[in-house]
Amino acid sequence: MQTIEVVVDALARQGKHNLALTLMPVDGGLLPAWQAGAHIDLHLTAGLVRQYSLAGNPQDRSRYLLCVKLEAASRGGSRYVHQQLRPGQRLLVSLPRTLFSLQPAAHTLLIAAGIGITPLLAMAEQLDASGQSFELHYYVKQRDEVAFAERWQQGFQHGRCTLWSGCEGHSPRNHLPPALQQADGRQLYLCGPTGFMDHVSASALQQGWLSYQIHQENFVAPAPAPAPARAELADAGEGFTLTLQRSGQSFFIPPQQTIASVLLDNQVAVPLSCEMGICGACLTPVLAGQPDHRDTVQSAAEKAGSEQHIALCCSRSCTAQLVIDL
């Protein structure tokens, strides 16, 4: 996977437990273009790669802006950013990837919770720059958790931002935006904890929104849903055989290992990144067999479509044999 070298130009506190990173090109030129909703892989140290949404203005190619929350159950990424990263340090980053992009709409509704504000801030910037109507609702537990407070004070020309604090009685559990009551011609974008997105999405569906109007991005992989009935194999107890079409190699994938780990153990290169099924880096075309999709990158329509792709880091097979384009 192609990478570019950047330098940490600045680190800035953005609300309680959040740290903003400004990354600049080392040669002083322009960074690759990106669209709101994009994320990059950040190579922090040997073997430690994490994905973060771009939070700045897509029109500004002089820098990439990220915001990282220090997670209590950090797997190493957020802890490294908060405790070890320093201005002037050079890092490798991937090219921006967009799996959470804006769709045409008469009006766009953005609803974020906590650090989920990062991709939705970029969406607000892009919508405002293009003169499109939008509103952004940002939920935090307490006011001191708000990230990019100065940006919200500036306001937007074509949209408005409303901050909601749970400690002030405006939790998403009991206070959702009135705009959810109108779905016609609109698109809804959600980002934040899984429970928050599930609640808002369910509320929107009850208000008449259709599933294709609702978009969300996961920062962590939710618990996998029960797999569909397998015609040929109960994978949970037996595993399956994977064949690589290009080389003709076949490997047995036991229940306790992922496809990616088996391939890596056999010196087959796999474009891994998040390893949780939330980034799309390892999506690979399926040529035969039925995947047991466990990623959160692909939509329900994509998972049910005629052209199938499987996330090698987490998904499995509903059939005893699976052939992929690798």
N, C-alpha and C positions, 0 to 999 in steps of 0.2 A: 504494500500500500504506500502510495507516494506521501512523503512528508516534506515540510518546509521548516526552516529554522527561524525562531523568533526570540526576542529578548523580553524579559519581564521589565516593563518600563515603570510600572507603579503598582503598589498594593494599597488598598484603601478599605477601611472598615465601612460596611454598609448595613447598619443595623446590627442588633445583637446576634452574634455567632456567624455573621456573613462577612466574607472578604472578597472584594472586587479585584480582578486582575486585569491590567491593561498590557496587552502583548503587542509589540511593534516588530516590523521586519528588520532583520539585522543589517540589511543593505540600504535602509532608508527609502525603499521603493514602495510599491503598492502591494497589498495582500490580495490573494484571490477573492473574487467577487462572491457574494453569498446572498441568500434570501432569508427573510424572517422565518424563524422556526428551525434554522439550521443548527447543527452542533459540530464540534470538532473533537478529535481524540487528542488528549494532552499526555505526552510521554514525560512523566515526572521524574522517574529514576529507572534503573535497570529492571525491566519486567513489569513496571507499574504504569499501566495505561488506563486513563479514565475519560469518560465522555462528559462534556459540559456544553450547554446551550450558549449560543452567542446572544448577548444581551444588548448590544449597542445599536447604532443606526446603520442599517445595511448600505446606506449611501457613503458612509465613511470607510474607505478601504485603507486608511493609514494605520488602523489599529483594530485589534479584536478585543472586545470587552466580555469578560466572564464574571460570574459571581458564584462563589462556592460557600455552602453552609457547612460548618463543622458538625459532622454527624456523631452522635454519641456512640453509635455502633459502626464507626468508620472501618472500611476494609483497607484503609491505608491512604486512599487518595486525598480526602478532605483533610485528614490529619497532617499529611505531608505539606499540602498547600498552606495551611494555617501555621504550622510550626517550623517548617524548614525552608520554604521557598523565600527567595530574597530578590529585591530589585537588582537588575543587571545580570541575573542568571539567564542562561540560554537554554531553550527547550525545543524539542521537535513537536510539531502539531500536524495532524492530517489536514487534507483539504476539507472544506466544509461539506457536510452531507445534509440534505434536506429530506426528511421523512414526515414532516409536520408543517405542510405549507398552506398558505392562505389560498382560499378559493373565492371566485367572484361572488359578491353579495351586495344587496341594496344596503344592508347594515350588518356590521360585524360585532358580535358580543364576545369579549374576552374576559374570562373569569379565572383568577389565579389564587393560590393559597401558598403562603410561605415562599420558599425558594423557587416555586413554580412560576414566579413572576418573570424569570429571566427570558424565556423565549417569547412571552407575551408582551414584554416591553419592546422587543425588537419588532413584533407585529404592529404594535401601536405606532412606532416610529415610521414603519413602512406605509401603513394606512394613512397616516397624517401627511406624509410627504406626497402621496398620490391623490390627496384630496378626497378620500373615501370616508364615509360616515362610520363611526365606531364608538363603543364605550368599553372601558376597562374597569373591572371590579376586582379589588385586591384585598384578600382576607389575611389577617395576621391575628395571633393571640393577643399581642400587646403592641402598642404604638412603637415601642423601642425596637421592634423587630423589622420595621419597614426598611426595605432596601431602596436606594436611589431616591431618597426623600427630596433632594433638591430638584430632581427631574419632575417629580409630581407637582411641586410648587410652581414650576414654569408653565404647566398646562399644555394643551394641544389646541391647534387651530380647528381641526375637523372632528375632534372627539373629546370625550371627557373621561376623567379617571376618578373613581370613588374608592376611598380606603375604608375598610370595615375592620373593627377590632372586636374580637370575641369577649375581651374583658369589659367592653362597654355595652354588651348585650347584643352584638351583631355577629354571632356565630353563623356560619353557613347552615348549621343544623336547624336554625329557627328563623333565619333571615336571608332569603335569596333575592337577587335583584328583580324588581318588577318587570324588567325587560324580558325575562323568561316566559312571560305570559303571551308574548307575541312571537310567532315563529315564521310567518310568511316572508319570503325573500331574504332570510337571514342565515348566517352561519355562526356556530358556537364553537369556541376553542377553550379547552380546559387544561390546566397544568397544576399539579400539586400532589399531595398524598393520594394514594389509590382510593381510600375510603371517601375522601372529599370528592374526587372526580366521579365515583360511582353514585354518590348521593345527588350531585348536581345533574348528572346525565339522566338518572332515573326521574328526577323532578321535571327535567325538560321534556322527556318522552311523555310524561303525564300531561304536560301542557300542550301537546300536539306537535312537538318537534319530531322530525323523522331522523332515523339513525344516520343517514348520509349527511345531515346538517350538523352533526355533532362530531367534533374531533378532539382527541386528547393525546397527551404525551406522558409516558411513564418514566420516572427517574429510577424506579426500582421495579423489578419483575414481580408481579403478583403471584400468588400461589397458583399452580397450574390447575386448569379445570379438568374434571374427569375426562379421560380419553374416550372417544367413541368406541362402539363395539368393534372388535377386530375379527374379521372373517376368518383369518388364517392363523392368528397367533395371539396369545395373551402376553404381550411384550413385557408386562410388569414382572413376569416370572421367568421368561425364557430368552429375551433378546431377539435380534434379527440380523440378517446379512445385508451388508451395504456393498454395492458394486460401483466402481468408478468407471464411467463409460469410456473416457479417453484412454486410460491406461489398461483397462480390463481387470484391474486388481479388485479383489473382494476381501472384505473384512467382517468378522463377526463383532457385533456391537452388544456387549453384555448389559444387563439391566443396570449395573452400578457404574457404567461409564457413558460419557456423551460421545456422539459421533466425532466431534472435534478432538477429544482427547485420544481416541483410538487412532485417528488419522495422524496426529502429531507423534504418537508413540511409534508409528511406522514410517516416519520421515516424509509424510505428505503435508505440504504447506497448506495452511488454513488461515485465511485473513481474519483473525480474531481481534476483538476489541473489548466489548463490555462483558462478554461471556455470560450474559443473563437474558439474552433475547430481546433487548430493548434498543439496539442501535442499528441493526441491519447489515453490519459489515460482512457477516458470513453467510448471508442468504445465497443459496445455490439452487439452480434449476433442477427440478425432479423430472426424470424421463420415464420412470416406471415405478409402480407401487403407490401406496397411499400414505402420505406423511401424517404423523400425529403432531399437529402444530401446537407448540407451547411458547411461542414468542408473542410479544405484544407490539411488534413493529407493523405487521401486516393487518389489514382490515379483515373483517369477516368475509367480505366479498372476495378479497384476494385469496384468502385461505380456501374458499369454496370454488374458485375460478378454474378454468380449464388449463391454464398455465400455472403450475405449482412451483413454489420456491420453499426451501426448507432452511431453517436456522440451525446450522450445524452445532452450535454451542449448547442448545437446550432441547430441541425437538427430537422426536423419535419416529417410529414407523408403526402404522396400523396393520401392515402386511409383513409377512415373513421375509420378503425380498424388497429392497429399495435400490433403484438405480439413479444416480445423480450425474450431472454434467460437470465432471471434475476429472 
